[in-house]
Amino acid sequence: MIMESTNTILRTENLHIGYTAKKKSISVAKNINFHLQKGSFVALLGKNGIGKSTLLRTISNVQKPLEGAIFMDEKPLESYSTKSLATAISLVLTERLPESQLTVFELIALGRQPHTNWVDQLTPLDVEKIETAMTLTEITHLSNQRYYELSDGQLQRVLIARALAQDTPLIILDEPTAHLDLHHTLQIFKVLKKLVSETSKTILISTHEVNLAIKFSDEIALMTENSFHKDSPKNLIENNIFDTLFPDEIIRFDKTLQQFVMK
């Protein structure tokens, strides 16, 4: 137990997630209990509408939980100021960026805002963090390009670099490969796996790329209507947990191939 507590960066207790509409609480999922280990790559899986984005937005404090508690480094999430939370969690959502003339370097530099002085001047350390983030995501050659000139795959790596430049121990990404082709999807998964290995940061992503999640992630969190499982891909496969992910009329999980296949 001591080991788990020492290595846990974020955990939830009896978390109920949802939203409020017309002063009425609409529940999406209940009794979610899980923890994220430091230096791990975790994929959040579940069918459309199950609540993956709601969960990510809740544990990053974009929206409030209906019930339950969230702890970051054993401190209640609500005890963090906006600035202190921005040095603990970086978030990459799926919303499109507002139009601007920002270069790639300038867009990534926005990740340093929680650390800069009141006039937002970049220090040598800030520049070093930005350049390191670009090197790790292999986009240094794009530094002076306007971000709107980039392909979807390039822009996704830029947004990951911005989160890296923010230099938080936890990075959360909501569907980072949603609009990418197979080549760029695989590239993003490889980049994220490498980042965990080389920076010891914790990365949590939501994704529909089940087969790639099984291949690359250290752990998988799986949401269904009636349950929430989190374990290594190997253990989830051995316990037949993936059989609960989708209706079995069209596809099934093949334990030998360790992936979903058509019937």
C-alpha positions in Angstrom: 0.0 0.0 0.0 2.8 2.4 0.8 4.4 1.7 -2.5 1.1 2.5 -4.4 0.6 5.7 -2.4 4.2 6.9 -3.2 3.9 6.2 -6.9 0.3 7.6 -7.3 0.1 10.9 -9.0 -3.7 11.2 -9.3 -6.6 9.1 -7.8 -10.4 9.3 -7.5 -12.7 8.2 -4.7 -16.3 7.3 -5.6 -16.3 9.8 -8.4 -19.7 10.6 -10.1 -19.3 12.6 -13.3 -21.9 14.4 -15.4 -23.2 17.9 -16.0 -25.9 20.2 -14.9 -28.7 21.3 -17.2 -31.6 23.6 -16.1 -30.5 23.2 -12.5 -30.8 19.4 -12.8 -27.8 17.1 -12.5 -27.4 14.6 -15.3 -25.2 11.7 -14.3 -22.9 10.1 -16.9 -21.0 7.6 -14.8 -20.9 6.7 -11.1 -18.5 5.2 -8.5 -15.3 5.6 -10.5 -12.3 4.6 -8.4 -8.9 4.5 -10.0 -5.4 5.8 -9.7 -2.7 6.9 -12.1 0.9 5.8 -11.5 3.8 8.1 -12.0 5.7 7.5 -15.3 2.9 5.4 -17.0 1.1 5.6 -20.3 -2.6 4.9 -19.7 -5.3 4.7 -22.4 -9.0 5.3 -21.6 -11.3 3.2 -23.8 -15.1 3.1 -24.2 -17.7 3.4 -26.9 -19.0 6.8 -28.0 -21.0 8.6 -25.4 -19.9 6.5 -22.5 -18.3 9.5 -20.7 -14.6 9.4 -21.6 -14.3 13.2 -22.4 -16.4 14.0 -19.3 -14.1 12.0 -17.1 -11.0 13.7 -18.5 -12.5 17.1 -18.2 -13.5 16.4 -14.6 -10.2 15.0 -13.4 -8.4 18.1 -15.0 -10.9 20.4 -13.2 -12.4 21.8 -16.4 -15.8 20.8 -15.0 -16.8 19.8 -11.5 -17.7 16.3 -10.3 -21.3 15.6 -9.3 -20.0 13.7 -6.3 -16.8 12.1 -4.9 -13.3 13.3 -4.7 -10.2 13.7 -6.9 -6.7 13.9 -5.4 -3.5 15.2 -7.1 -0.4 14.2 -5.2 -2.7 13.4 -2.3 -4.1 17.0 -2.2 -7.8 17.6 -3.1 -8.0 18.9 -6.6 -10.2 21.8 -5.5 -7.5 23.0 -3.2 -5.3 23.9 -6.1 -5.3 27.4 -7.5 -5.7 27.9 -11.2 -2.0 28.6 -11.5 -0.7 25.8 -9.3 -3.0 23.3 -11.2 -1.5 24.5 -14.5 1.9 23.5 -13.2 0.6 20.0 -12.3 -1.7 19.0 -15.2 -1.6 20.0 -18.9 -4.6 19.3 -21.0 -4.9 18.8 -24.8 -8.6 18.9 -25.9 -10.1 18.3 -29.3 -11.4 21.9 -29.8 -10.1 23.7 -32.9 -7.6 26.5 -32.2 -8.8 30.1 -32.7 -7.5 31.8 -35.8 -4.2 33.6 -35.4 -0.8 34.2 -37.0 1.1 32.3 -34.3 4.2 30.4 -35.4 4.8 26.9 -34.1 7.4 28.2 -31.6 5.0 30.9 -30.4 2.1 28.4 -30.0 4.3 26.0 -28.0 5.6 29.0 -25.9 2.1 29.5 -24.6 2.7 26.3 -22.6 5.2 28.3 -20.5 2.6 30.8 -19.3 2.1 29.2 -15.8 5.9 29.7 -15.3 6.6 33.1 -16.9 6.8 36.5 -15.1 4.0 39.1 -15.2 5.0 40.5 -18.6 5.3 37.0 -20.1 8.9 37.4 -21.0 10.6 34.1 -21.9 13.7 33.3 -19.8 16.5 31.1 -21.1 15.0 28.2 -19.1 11.6 28.8 -20.9 13.3 28.7 -24.3 15.2 25.6 -23.3 11.9 23.8 -22.3 10.3 24.9 -25.6 13.3 23.6 -27.7 13.4 20.4 -25.7 9.7 19.8 -26.3 10.1 20.4 -30.0 13.1 18.0 -30.1 11.2 15.2 -28.3 8.2 15.5 -30.6 10.5 15.8 -33.7 9.1 19.1 -34.9 12.1 21.5 -34.6 12.1 22.0 -38.4 8.6 23.4 -38.1 9.5 26.1 -35.6 9.0 29.1 -37.8 5.9 27.9 -39.7 2.5 29.4 -39.0 0.5 26.7 -37.2 -2.4 26.9 -39.7 0.0 25.8 -42.4 0.5 22.4 -40.7 -1.1 19.1 -41.5 -3.4 17.6 -38.8 -0.7 15.1 -37.8 1.9 17.9 -37.5 -0.5 20.1 -35.5 -1.2 17.3 -33.1 2.5 16.9 -32.4 2.7 20.7 -31.8 -0.1 20.6 -29.3 1.7 17.7 -27.5 4.9 19.8 -27.5 3.0 22.7 -26.0 1.8 20.4 -23.2 5.4 19.2 -22.7 6.7 22.7 -22.6 4.2 23.4 -19.8 6.3 20.8 -17.9 3.7 19.2 -15.8 4.0 15.7 -14.3 0.6 14.7 -15.8 -0.5 15.2 -19.4 -4.1 14.5 -20.4 -5.1 14.2 -24.1 -8.6 13.8 -25.3 -8.7 11.8 -28.6 -5.3 13.0 -29.9 -5.7 10.9 -33.1 -9.3 11.5 -33.8 -8.8 13.2 -37.2 -5.6 11.4 -38.3 -4.9 8.7 -40.8 -3.4 5.4 -39.8 0.2 6.5 -40.4 -0.1 9.6 -38.3 -2.1 7.8 -35.6 0.7 5.2 -35.2 3.2 8.0 -35.2 1.4 9.8 -32.3 1.2 6.6 -30.2 5.0 6.1 -30.8 5.7 9.7 -29.7 3.6 9.4 -26.6 5.2 6.1 -25.6 8.7 7.6 -26.2 7.8 10.6 -24.1 6.8 8.5 -21.1 10.0 6.5 -21.4 12.3 9.5 -21.8 10.6 12.1 -19.5 9.0 9.8 -16.8 5.8 11.9 -17.2 2.4 10.3 -16.8 0.3 10.4 -19.9 -3.5 9.7 -20.0 -5.3 9.6 -23.4 -8.8 8.8 -24.5 -8.9 6.9 -27.7 -10.9 4.6 -30.0 -7.8 3.0 -31.3 -8.2 -0.2 -29.1 -5.6 -2.3 -30.9 -2.9 0.3 -30.7 -3.8 1.1 -27.0 -3.3 -2.6 -26.2 0.1 -2.6 -28.0 1.5 0.7 -26.6 -0.1 1.4 -23.2 1.2 0.3 -19.8 -2.4 0.2 -18.5 -5.9 0.6 -19.9 -8.9 2.1 -18.2 -12.1 0.7 -19.8 -15.5 2.3 -19.3 -18.8 0.5 -19.9 -22.3 1.2 -18.9 -22.0 -0.9 -15.8 -18.3 -1.0 -14.9 -14.9 0.6 -14.8 -11.8 -1.5 -15.1 -8.2 -0.5 -15.0 -5.3 -2.9 -15.4 -2.5 -4.0 -17.7 -3.6 -5.0 -21.2 -2.3 -8.5 -20.4 -4.5 -8.9 -17.4 -7.6 -7.4 -19.1 -7.1 -9.9 -21.9 -6.7 -12.8 -19.6 -9.9 -11.9 -17.7 -11.9 -11.4 -20.9 -12.7 -7.8 -20.0 -12.5 -6.6 -23.6 -15.5 -8.8 -24.4 -17.6 -6.2 -22.7 -16.5 -3.3 -24.7 -18.6 -3.6 -27.8 -21.7 -5.6 -28.9 -20.5 -8.9 -30.4 -22.7 -8.9 -33.5 -20.0 -7.6 -35.8 -16.7 -7.8 -34.1 -15.1 -10.0 -31.4 -11.9 -9.9 -29.4 -9.4 -12.5 -30.4 -7.2 -13.4 -27.4 -4.6 -15.0 -29.5 -4.1 -12.0 -31.8 -4.8 -9.7 -28.9 -7.0 -7.4 -31.0 -10.5 -7.0 -32.2 -11.4 -8.7 -35.5 -14.5 -9.0 -37.7 -16.7 -12.0 -37.2 
